[in-house]
């Protein structure tokens, strides 16, 4: 919701309070006139207190500003002087979030001067801050004669106050005058959802499609509504109609791929997914959702695993690390270690700073005894995450596997300095250090770490 905030600077009072006859007589000068002189206000006390209030408000001392305004009010002689004071008081109370007092003062100005755009706008904004939409509703009707853009505010307020029929009528009127807008379409859909009037929403969208068959957004909204109603047949039919009317549409394939998968037409589903992953019109989140659906499909139909990798390759051009990580997780969940590692390694080549992916890659490399790769990767990882104890441990395991025991000891003993309260990892460190020192025939050190490992085991 965007309220109107064309707020006038009220201390330029020549516009705010001068009669139109006097405004017409004004002549341009090179100096800024005292606004109080323009009003014919000569009383020093009024001016002194009023300008003190403006000064205090400018530096956000609103309590002091209100004190000065109360003094100015006490010496005010005319209704116009009172109006100026009440308006400034209202703004200071609003800044202090004393909304009841602000409302009272704004209304006093309106009582004295009648409807003024700037005062009405301040009062309208006040009601919005309070979320008092019932009070804002009649006020926005008073603002419309000044600016017809407030008709959109009216439609929104009618929705917020659950005057749904009137809100729909207002939206229709605005569409007829100004043409459609995404904001009004979203508001109309919100009303249909709130009222459960899905049939009305469908009818409205069908009419729009009839009048403008090239508008793919209306088709997509209709597909969504049919899908919400679990009317897959109508949703699929609408998607195919969109493709006929707009053969170059990319967004339609966000719906088509799933329909094709559901009906077993894998060839067409793959074509649609290829368009989705190659599209620069489709957001990343939607692409991940499509990838997730295809992974589930491949889980039941493993013969399409090669197609899964091909689709991921298209997507990976934008964000390879996350895509390959998702595929690695899929194969890891099936205990297909070599396949999982294949994708993890492809992913880490794109995203070395993805710690979770780095960890999973290293663990699998060690599991399948790819010690050289694990040693090199953990070294790179430590350049990015120098305080991660686990990486020192994995580097030590890799170097032990390579029989580089001195390197293993250096890494493991360094990693102990970063170890927090994690008994299992501490046990693993001591165990690996025992292995390394035993291999180096330093039995004293080996025994030392063996005993520390045993202590942890016995305490658990």
C-alpha positions in Angstrom: 0.0 0.0 0.0 1.4 3.4 -1.0 -0.2 6.4 0.7 0.2 9.9 -0.7 3.1 11.7 0.9 3.1 15.0 -1.0 3.6 16.9 2.2 3.8 20.7 2.1 6.2 22.6 4.3 3.7 24.3 6.4 5.9 27.0 7.9 5.8 28.7 4.4 2.5 30.1 5.5 1.9 32.5 2.6 0.4 29.5 0.8 -1.2 27.9 3.8 -3.1 30.9 5.3 -3.0 33.9 3.0 -6.3 34.8 1.3 -6.2 34.3 -2.4 -6.6 38.0 -3.0 -3.4 38.7 -1.0 -1.5 35.9 -2.8 -2.4 37.5 -6.1 -0.8 40.8 -5.0 2.5 39.3 -3.9 5.6 40.4 -5.8 8.8 38.4 -6.1 11.7 39.7 -4.0 15.3 38.7 -3.5 14.9 38.1 0.3 12.8 35.6 2.2 9.9 37.4 3.9 9.1 36.6 7.5 6.0 34.4 7.2 4.5 36.1 10.2 4.7 39.5 8.5 2.8 38.0 5.6 0.0 37.1 8.0 0.0 40.5 9.5 1.1 39.0 12.9 3.2 41.6 14.7 3.0 40.3 18.3 6.6 39.6 19.3 5.6 37.0 21.8 3.7 34.9 19.3 6.5 35.1 16.8 9.2 34.4 19.3 7.5 31.2 20.7 6.3 30.0 17.3 9.8 30.1 15.8 11.3 28.6 18.9 8.9 25.7 18.3 10.0 25.3 14.7 13.7 25.4 15.8 13.1 22.7 18.4 11.1 20.5 16.1 13.9 20.7 13.5 16.3 19.2 16.0 13.7 16.7 17.1 13.2 18.2 20.6 9.4 17.7 20.2 8.6 18.1 23.9 10.3 21.6 23.9 8.6 22.4 20.6 5.2 21.6 22.2 6.0 23.8 25.2 6.8 26.7 22.9 3.6 26.1 20.9 1.5 26.2 24.0 2.9 29.6 24.8 2.2 30.8 21.3 -1.3 29.5 21.6 -1.9 31.5 24.7 -1.1 34.8 22.9 -2.8 33.9 19.6 -5.3 36.5 18.5 -7.0 35.1 15.3 -8.4 31.7 14.2 -5.6 31.6 11.6 -2.9 31.9 14.2 -4.6 29.1 16.2 -4.7 27.0 13.1 -1.0 27.4 12.5 -0.2 26.4 16.1 -2.6 23.4 16.1 -1.1 22.1 12.9 2.5 22.3 14.3 1.3 20.7 17.6 -0.3 17.8 15.6 3.0 17.1 13.8 5.0 17.1 17.0 2.6 14.8 18.8 2.7 12.5 15.7 6.5 12.4 15.9 6.2 11.4 19.6 3.6 8.8 18.6 1.0 10.4 20.8 -1.5 9.8 18.1 -4.7 10.7 20.0 -3.5 14.3 20.7 -2.2 14.6 17.1 -5.6 13.6 15.7 -7.3 16.2 18.0 -5.0 19.0 16.8 -5.3 18.1 13.1 -9.1 18.1 13.4 -9.0 21.5 15.1 -7.2 22.9 12.0 -9.8 21.4 9.7 -12.6 22.9 11.9 -11.1 26.3 11.6 -10.0 26.3 7.9 -12.1 23.6 6.3 -10.6 20.8 4.2 -6.9 21.5 3.4 -4.9 19.0 1.4 -1.8 19.2 3.5 -3.7 18.7 6.8 -5.9 15.9 5.4 -2.7 14.2 4.2 -1.1 14.4 7.6 -4.3 13.0 9.3 -4.5 10.3 6.7 -0.9 9.2 7.3 -1.6 9.3 11.0 -4.5 6.8 10.6 -2.2 4.6 8.5 0.5 4.6 11.2 -2.2 3.6 13.7 -3.6 1.0 11.2 -7.0 2.6 11.9 -8.4 1.8 8.5 -12.0 2.6 9.4 -11.1 6.2 10.1 -8.9 6.4 7.1 -11.7 5.3 4.8 -13.9 8.4 4.9 -10.8 10.6 4.9 -9.5 9.2 1.7 -12.8 10.0 0.1 -12.2 13.6 1.1 -8.8 13.5 -0.6 -9.9 12.1 -3.9 -11.2 15.5 -5.2 -7.7 16.8 -4.7 -5.9 13.9 -6.4 -7.6 11.0 -8.2 -4.6 8.8 -7.5 -6.2 8.3 -4.1 -8.8 6.1 -5.8 -6.3 3.3 -5.6 -5.9 4.0 -1.9 -9.6 3.7 -1.6 -9.7 0.3 -3.2 -7.1 -0.9 -0.8 -8.9 0.5 2.2 -12.1 -1.0 1.1 -10.3 -4.4 1.0 -8.7 -3.8 4.4 -12.1 -3.0 5.9 -13.7 -6.0 4.2 -16.0 -4.0 2.0 -15.2 -6.5 -0.8 -18.0 -5.8 -3.2 -17.3 -2.1 -3.2 -13.6 -2.8 -3.5 -14.1 -5.0 -6.6 -16.3 -2.2 -8.2 -13.6 0.3 -7.4 -10.9 -1.9 -9.1 -13.1 -2.4 -12.1 -13.6 1.4 -12.4 -9.9 2.0 -12.2 -9.1 -0.7 -14.8 -11.6 0.9 -17.2 -10.1 4.4 -16.7 -6.4 3.6 -16.4 -6.0 0.1 -17.8 -4.9 -2.9 -15.8 -2.0 -2.9 -13.3 -0.2 -5.7 -11.5 -0.9 -4.2 -8.1 -4.7 -4.0 -8.8 -4.7 -7.5 -10.2 -3.0 -8.8 -7.0 -5.5 -6.9 -4.9 -8.4 -8.4 -6.8 -6.9 -11.9 -6.4 -6.5 -11.3 -2.6 -10.2 -10.4 -2.4 -11.2 -13.5 -4.3 -9.1 -15.6 -1.9 -10.5 -13.9 1.2 -14.1 -14.4 0.0 -13.5 -17.9 -1.3 -14.9 -16.7 -4.6 -12.7 -18.8 -6.9 -15.4 -19.0 -9.5 -15.4 -15.2 -9.7 -11.7 -15.0 -10.0 -11.7 -17.6 -12.8 -14.4 -15.8 -14.7 -12.5 -12.5 -14.3 -9.3 -14.0 -15.7 -11.1 -15.8 -18.6 -12.6 -12.4 -19.6 -9.2 -10.8 -19.5 -7.7 -13.6 -21.6 -10.5 -13.3 -24.2 -9.9 -9.6 -24.5 -6.1 -9.9 -24.6 -4.9 -13.5 -25.5 -1.3 -12.4 -25.6 -1.2 -11.5 -21.8 0.6 -14.5 -20.4 0.3 -13.3 -16.8 -3.4 -13.8 -16.9 -3.0 -17.4 -18.2 -0.5 -18.2 -15.5 -2.8 -16.8 -12.8 -5.6 -18.9 -14.2 -3.4 -22.0 -14.3 -2.6 -21.4 -10.6 -6.2 -21.0 -9.7 -7.2 -24.3 -11.5 -4.3 -26.0 -9.8 -5.4 -24.7 -6.4 -8.8 -26.3 -7.1 -7.0 -29.5 -8.1 -8.5 -29.2 -11.6 -5.4 -30.4 -13.3 -7.2 -31.0 -16.6 -8.3 -27.4 -16.9 -4.9 -26.2 -15.7 -3.1 -28.2 -18.3 -5.5 -27.1 -21.0 -4.9 -23.5 -20.1 -1.1 -24.0 -20.2 -1.4 -25.5 -23.7 -3.6 -22.6 -24.8 -1.0 -20.1 -23.6 1.6 -21.9 -25.6 -0.6 -21.7 -28.7 -1.2 -18.0 -28.3 2.4 -17.2 -27.3 4.7 -19.9 -28.6 7.8 -18.0 -27.3 6.5 -18.0 -23.7 9.2 -19.3 -21.3 7.1 -18.8 -18.1 4.5 -21.3 -19.3 7.0 -24.1 -19.0 7.0 -23.7 -15.2 3.6 -25.3 -15.4 4.0 -27.5 -18.4 7.0 -29.6 -17.2 5.0 -30.8 -14.2 1.9 -31.7 -16.2 4.0 -33.6 -18.7 5.7 -35.5 -15.9 2.4 -36.4 -14.3 1.1 -37.8 -17.6 4.3 -39.7 -18.2 5.3 -37.7 -21.2 9.0 -37.5 -20.2 10.2 -36.3 -23.6 8.1 -33.1 -23.4 8.8 -32.7 -19.7 12.6 -32.6 -20.5 12.0 -30.1 -23.3 10.1 -27.8 -20.9 12.7 -28.2 -18.1 15.5 -27.3 -20.6 13.7 -24.1 -21.4 13.2 -23.3 -17.7 16.9 -23.9 -16.8 18.1 -21.9 -19.8 15.7 -19.0 -19.3 16.8 -15.6 -18.0 13.2 -14.7 -17.3 12.7 -17.3 -14.6 14.0 -16.7 -11.1 16.5 -18.9 -9.3 14.1 -20.1 -6.7 11.7 -21.4 -9.3 14.5 -23.2 -11.0 15.5 -25.0 -7.8 11.9 -26.0 -7.3 11.8 -27.6 -10.8 15.2 -29.3 -10.1 13.7 -30.7 -6.9 10.7 -32.1 -8.7 12.9 -33.7 -11.3 15.1 -35.3 -8.6 12.0 -36.8 -7.1 11.0 -38.1 -10.5 14.5 -39.6 -11.1 14.4 -41.2 -7.7 11.5 -43.3 -8.9 12.8 -43.6 -12.5 16.6 -44.0 -12.2 16.9 -44.5 -16.0 16.7 -40.8 -16.3 19.8 -40.0 -14.1 21.8 -38.9 -17.2 19.1 -36.4 -18.1 19.2 -35.1 -14.6 22.9 -34.3 -14.9 22.3 -32.7 -18.3 19.6 -30.4 -16.8 21.8 -29.5 -13.9 24.6 -28.6 -16.2 22.3 -26.0 -17.9 21.3 -24.5 -14.5 24.9 -24.7 -13.1 26.1 -22.0 -15.5 24.4 -19.6 -13.1 24.9 -21.3 -9.8 26.9 -24.5 -10.1 27.9 -25.0 -6.5 24.4 -25.2 -5.1 23.0 -27.2 -8.0 25.7 -29.8 -7.8 25.5 -29.9 -4.1 21.7 -30.7 -4.4 22.6 -33.5 -6.8 25.3 -34.8 -4.6 22.9 -34.9 -1.6 20.5 -36.9 -3.8 23.0 -39.6 -4.7 24.4 -39.6 -1.1 21.0 -40.3 0.2 20.9 -43.4 -2.0 24.4 -44.4 -0.8 25.8 -44.0 -4.3 29.1 -42.6 -3.0 31.0 -42.3 -6.3 28.1 -40.5 -8.0 27.6 -38.2 -5.0 31.3 -37.4 -4.9 31.3 -36.7 -8.6 28.7 -33.9 -8.1 30.2 -32.6 -4.9 33.6 -32.2 -6.6 32.0 -30.4 -9.5 30.2 -28.2 -7.0 33.2 -27.3 -4.9 35.1 -26.3 -8.0 32.4 -23.5 -8.3 32.0 -22.7 -4.6 35.0 -23.4 -2.4 33.5 -21.0 0.1 30.5 -23.2 0.7 31.5 -24.8 4.0 28.8 -27.5 4.1 29.7 -28.6 0.6 33.4 -28.5 1.4 32.9 -30.7 4.5 30.7 -33.3 2.6 33.2 -33.4 -0.3 36.1 -34.1 2.1 34.3 -36.7 4.1 33.4 -38.6 0.9 36.9 -38.3 -0.5 38.3 -39.8 2.7 35.6 -42.5 2.7 36.7 -43.7 -0.8 40.4 -43.2 0.1 41.1 -40.3 -2.3 43.8 -39.0 0.1 45.7 -36.8 -2.4 42.5 -34.9 -3.4 41.4 -34.6 0.3 44.8 -33.3 1.4 44.8 -30.7 -1.4 41.2 -29.6 -0.9 41.5 -29.3 2.9 44.6 -27.1 2.5 42.6 -24.8 0.2 39.6 -24.9 2.6 41.8 -23.9 5.5 42.9 -20.8 3.6 39.2 -19.7 3.7 38.2 -21.2 7.0 41.4 -21.1 9.2 39.5 -21.5 12.5 37.5 -24.7 11.6 38.9 -27.5 13.7 37.2 -30.1 11.5 39.3 -29.1 8.5 42.5 -29.6 10.4 41.3 -33.0 11.5 40.4 -34.0 7.9 43.7 -32.7 6.6 45.4 -34.8 9.3 43.5 -38.0 8.3 44.4 -37.4 4.6 48.1 -36.9 5.4 48.1 -40.0 7.6 46.6 -41.9 4.6 49.4 -40.6 2.4 51.9 -41.6 5.1 53.0 -37.9 5.4 53.0 -38.2 9.2 54.9 -35.0 10.0 52.4 -33.0 8.0 49.5 -34.8 9.7 51.0 -34.0 13.2 51.4 -30.4 12.4 47.9 -30.0 11.1 46.3 -32.1 14.0 48.2 -30.2 16.8 47.3 -26.9 15.3 43.6 -27.9 15.0 43.4 -28.8 18.7 43.8 -25.0 19.4 40.6 -24.4 17.6 38.6 -27.2 19.1 35.6 -26.3 21.2 33.5 -28.5 23.4 33.2 -31.6 21.1 34.4 -34.8 22.8 33.9 -37.0 19.7 36.0 -34.7 17.6 38.6 -34.4 20.3 38.8 -38.3 20.5 39.3 -38.4 16.7 42.2 -35.8 17.0 43.9 -37.9 19.7 43.4 -41.1 17.8 44.9 -39.7 14.6 47.8 -38.2 16.5 48.4 -41.6 18.1 48.5 -43.1 14.6 51.0 -40.5 13.3 53.4 -40.7 16.3 53.3 -44.5 16.2 54.3 -44.4 12.6 57.1 -42.1 13.4 58.2 -44.5 16.2 57.7 -41.8 18.8 56.1 -44.2 21.3 56.1 -41.8 24.2 53.9 -39.3 22.3 51.8 -42.1 20.9 51.1 -43.4 24.4 50.3 -39.8 25.6 47.6 -39.4 23.0 46.4 -42.9 23.3 45.7 -42.3 27.0 44.0 -39.0 26.3 41.7 -40.8 23.8 41.0 -43.5 26.4 40.1 -40.9 29.0 37.5 -39.4 26.7 36.1 -42.8 25.9 35.8 -43.8 29.5 34.1 -40.4 30.5 31.5 -41.0 27.8 
